Structures are given as C-alpha cells and as structure tokens.
Amino acid sequence: MLLKHFFIGKIAHSSYILAGKNDCAVIDPERDVDLYITEARAMGVDITHILQTHLHADFISGHMDLAKKTGAKIYVAKSAKCTFDHVALSEGDAIELEDMVLKVLETPGHTPEHLSYVVIDKSRSESPVGVFAGDTLFVGDVGRPDLFPGMAEELAGKLYHSLHDKLLKLPDYAEVYPAHGAGSLCGRAMGAKWLTTIGYERNFNAALQIKDKSAFIQSLTQNMPPAPDHFSRCSDINRQGAARIADLPDMEELGPGQFKKRMDGVNHVVLDARGYHAFAGQHIPGAWHLDLSGNFPTYAGWVLPTDRDILLVADDYRKALEANAWARRVGVDRIVGCLDGGMAAWAVAGLKTSRITLISAEDLHDMIAGAARFVLLDVRAPLEYEENHIEGAINIPVSELRIRHHELNRDQSTVLVCSSGNRSSLGASILEQHGFKEVYNVAGGMSGYSAAGYIRECRACVNPHGSRFFTTFGEVKKSGDAV
C-alpha cells in the first residue's frame, strides 16, 4: 500500500492516490487532473478507480476528466443520484484493489450522501490502516452540516451518529485522511495538518468532546461561518459531471482596443486580479477586484456573476493563466479574455481609469479622532467583527455588499476595513460599481490597526483557523455552551 497526498492551497483541498503494485485509486480528485496522471506514471501504476467521498460543495471535482483520460471507473454514493456513468455504492459495499480492501461506510452529516472509505491492507493484517473521511472528520474539527437550507439540524444529528457510531468505532491507531485542511469553509476552523488518527481526534478534537447529541447539534447550527454562493452550484455540477477542461472557452489575449470593445458589450464584466495596492492606483472603471494573492477562488465563486463572460486584468499573462485556473476550480468557467500588456497598455492607449484612495492605520486613527464625517464599514465576517472591531464601525460582510449597498449613503465618504486590505478592496470595487464616489481602503486592515497599537490584537485575524470551540488557550467551552 502506497499513499500519496496532494494539497491545493486557498481552497485547502486534500486528495490522494492509493496505490498497489500495478493499479491505484484517486480519491476526491481536483479539477486539474494531469498531476494525478503524471504521478501515477512516475509510480509505475495505472489509475483504475476514482473514489468520491461526497458531492463537493467548494470546488469542481475532476472525476469526469480523469475518467475520460484514463478509463477508470468512478465510484460514488448511490444516494447522490449522479447522472454520469458510475458505480453506485451503499453501506457495506467493498472495493478490492490488489491486496487492499476499501469498506464503504455511509457517513451523512456534512452532506446527505456522504461516504467514508475504510482501508484494510490485507498483506499486513485484517485491521483498518486508515479511513478516507472526506468532510466528515477533519484534523481538530468536523464537517459543517448547514449547507443545505432547512436541513441543518437533521444533518447535524446524522453527523453525530456518523462520528460516534461509525468512525469512532475504528481503532485509535487508524489514520484519518480528510478532504480539507485549514482555510476551508467546509468546517468551522480545522487544523493545518493533513492527516491525523482516530485516537488523537477522540481525545483532542473539541467537537468530539461534546457528548450530548442536542448540545452537539446546537454547536454546529449556530454562529457558523457564512456559506459561499457557489457551494450549492458546485454540488449540482459535481452531481451532473462538470464540463471537461478541454471543452471550456479559450482565454484570448486582447489589446486595449479589443478589450474595451468587448467590455462595452452587455454580456461582459471586468475582473482585476492584481494586488490591492495596484488596483487602488489605477483600474478600469466598474471592474470587480479580487486579489490573486488572497482567497481568490472562494470569493470568485462567491460574488462574480454566473451569467456573464469575464474579461481579466492581471499583472502579466502567466498571472492571468493562474487566475483562470483558480476560477475554474470553483466553477467560474467564463473567463474569455485577458488584457494584453495589462494596465500599462491600457493607460498608454489613453483609456479612462479610476482609483481608490488607500489610507494607513495612522490615517484611519486620525480620521476617527478628527472632525471629518465618514462611514467606517467593516466587511469581515460577523464572527470576526464580534471578536474585535473599531467602535462605531458598521458590519456588512463583503459577500453581502452586492445586495446591501443600498443601506449606505453613496454621497458620504466610506472607509472600508477588513483583516488585511484584500476583502475591503473587493468591497470598494462593489461600491464603486454602484455609484459611490469617495471610497477609501485601509491598507493592512485590522491587522495593521492593532499592530499600530490603536486596538487590541484580533484573535480571529492573527489565527483565522484556530478552533472556535476555545475561548482562551487551553479552555474548552462546556458541552451546553453556545459556540
């Protein structure tokens, strides 16, 4: 038995190759499948099985492309009701792969159709080596059950039984291979390691310390992070089978004149993927801004319109290709062009630009202490805002600003702040689209503001992936407490 782990940052996705001497399985593949084919070739094995733990909500899976390129069979839960050719699995089924057996457990909770695969290496023993747990059990966390409207309590109850009646029945030494790590929104706040053991999680996973089922359900149905828009879209795309990468539109390099002609059409929007400092200095009026160095894919899937073609501005063509690849991972498949020569070429062509005023933490402090009238808009998530915020700040999460901008006065100066400057730059671009003329972005965000000594350190900013089950270091909330 050979195990190879693959990790994709930003969406914090883990996938695996499980190999014998001649054949291998790929578990929960990402959309760009050539890396598995390359690795299998290097290992001297053929990809014969593609195993899905569930219909992933946060990314587009590569099972269709991988099956087409390798001829491997796709294995997925019968209850998922997938419309592509597949082997349907239920509780008690087993998959044989040379000396290995993968026993199927139905572990609903994060999603209704979730499976886990318990691996037994018969060349060594009949005891489980580990389990591909998907999004049921993570390092230090469990899957969130609130992604399906009206089903949160039902799924949280099923998750409790999947964990306590199934996964925790495995021996303590059994390894756990989850589908996500720190940074993913498929859990509340998971750890940064890529694997763990049943025994370690039994003893130290804070969610598993909540033994009372009602308290467990309450802890996972209250104060959860917002679920991005693309989560429901990705699940449906994965059920139907995504379009193959080769069938997606090419991204054309367009000169400034061609780019402007396209963007003036009714079915196009502009996306600027440069750093927020560059965007603030000069950008195409009306462009969306998503900093490629930040959590670009999550917010691309969350906020970008799905019914429009997208024209991309990046630092260079290599960065444009990178942005397009990240966008496709979350189902944003309509990037059809990029600006050849970037904003430098646009400016040389004499075309109109816009800008956002960047201010420092000290500038913001002076404005707060002064007599100027302005709105301070905190665009972080509610839990971040509640953890620490500047007195008088209004909280509208950046993902909601698309539909809540009317709550603000566009004739008044608006200063946006987040944890670093990335999300607030996205928010500034949204406000600019809706006619706000005097918009400021706080460079460095709350992290800079606290580093300058103007407010206490924000724990959510410093440790965004720390467990929300802990109030202070070493202190776990009691089972009945709201989390």
C-alpha positions, 0 to 999 in steps of 0.5 A: 500500500502506497499513499500519496497526498496532494494539497491545493492551497486557498481552497485547502483541498486534500486528495490522494492516490492509493496505490498497489503494485500495478493499479491505484485509486484517486480519491476526491480528485481536483479539477486539474487532473494531469498531476494525478496522471503524471504521478501515477506514471512516475509510480509505475501504476495505472489509475483504475478507480476514482473514489468520491467521498461526497458531492463537493460543495467548494470546488469542481471535482475532476472525476469526469476528466480523469475518467475520460483520460484514463478509463477508470471507473468512478465510484460514488454514493448511490444516494447522490443520484449522479447522472454520469456513468458510475458505480453506485455504492451503499453501506457495506459495499467493498472495493478490492484493489490488489491486496487492499480492501476499501469498506464503504461506510455511509457517513451523512452529516456534512452532506446527505450522501456522504461516504467514508472509505475504510482501508484494510491492507490485507498483506499486513493484517485484517485491521483498518490502516486508515479511513478516507473521511472526506468532510466528515472528520477533519484534523481538530474539527468536523464537517459543517452540516448547514449547507443545505437550507432547512436541513441543518439540524437533521444533518447535524444529528446524522453527523453525530451518529456518523462520528460516534457510531461509525468512525469512532468505532475504528481503532485509535491507531487508524489514520484519518485522511480528510478532504480539507485542511485549514482555510476551508469553509467546509468546517468551522476552523480545522487544523493545518495538518493533513492527516491525523488518527482516530485516537488523537481526534477522540481525545483532542478534537473539541467537537468530539468532546461534546457528548450530548447529541442536542448540545452537539447539534446546537454547536454546529447550527449556530454562529457558523461561518457564512456559506459561499454562493457557489457551494450549492452550484458546485454540488449540482455540477459535481452531481451532473459531471462538470464540463471537461477542461478541454471543452471550456472557452479559450482565454484570448489575449486582447489589446486595449482596443479589443478589450474595451470593445468587448467590455462595452458589450452587455454580456461582459464584466471586468475582473482585476486580479492584481494586488490591492495596492495596484488596483487602488492606483489605477483600474478600469472603471466598474471592474470587480477586484479580487486579489490573486494573492488572497482567497481568490477562488472562494470569493470568485465563486462567491460574488462574480456573476454566473451569467456573464463572460469575464474579461481579466486584468492581471499583472502579466499573462502567466498571472492571468493563466493562474487566475483562470485556473483558480476560477475554474476550480470553483466553477467560474468557467467564463473567463474569455479574455485577458488584457494584453500588456495589462494596465500599462497598455491600457493607460498608454492607449489613453483609456479612462481609469479610476482609483481608490484612495488607500489610507494607513492605520495612522490615517484611519486613527486620525480620521476617527479622532478628527472632525471629518464625517465618514462611514467606517464599514467593516466587511469581515465576517460577523464572527470576526467583527464580534471578536474585535472591531473599531467602535462605531464601525458598521458590519456588512460582510463583503459577500453581502455588499452586492445586495446591501449597498443600498443601506449606505449613503453613496454621497458620504465618504466610506472607509472600508476595513477588513483583516488585511486590505484584500476583502475591503478592496473587493468591497470598494470595487462593489461600491464603486460599481454602484455609484459611490464616489469617495471610497477609501481602503485601509491598507493592512486592515485590522491587522495593521490597526492593532499592530499600530497599537490603536486596538487590541490584537484580533484573535480571529485575524492573527489565527483565522483557523484556530478552533472556535470551540476555545475561548482562551488557550487551553479552555474548552467551552462546556458541552451546553455552551453556545459556540 
